[in-house]
Amino acid sequence: MIHEIKRLLKNATEEEMHAVLLSMFMSMEAHEKTDQYTESQLVKDLKRTYQSFLEF
């Protein structure tokens, strides 16, 4: 799995990597700034972002 992720990152454009990081950081910030965005929602969103990247 690690090798697959490394391959995906190596083949991804800089813009794609920035989009993934931005999405993850925005989710983490939303969790820290509000009580309405629970940790379980954060984990679900991060997993969804990760899966979307793997499927790309």
Secondary structure, DSSP 8 states (H G I E B T S, - for coil): -HHHHHHHHHHS-HHHHHHHHHHHHHHHHHHHH-SSS-HHHHHHHHHHHHHHHHH-
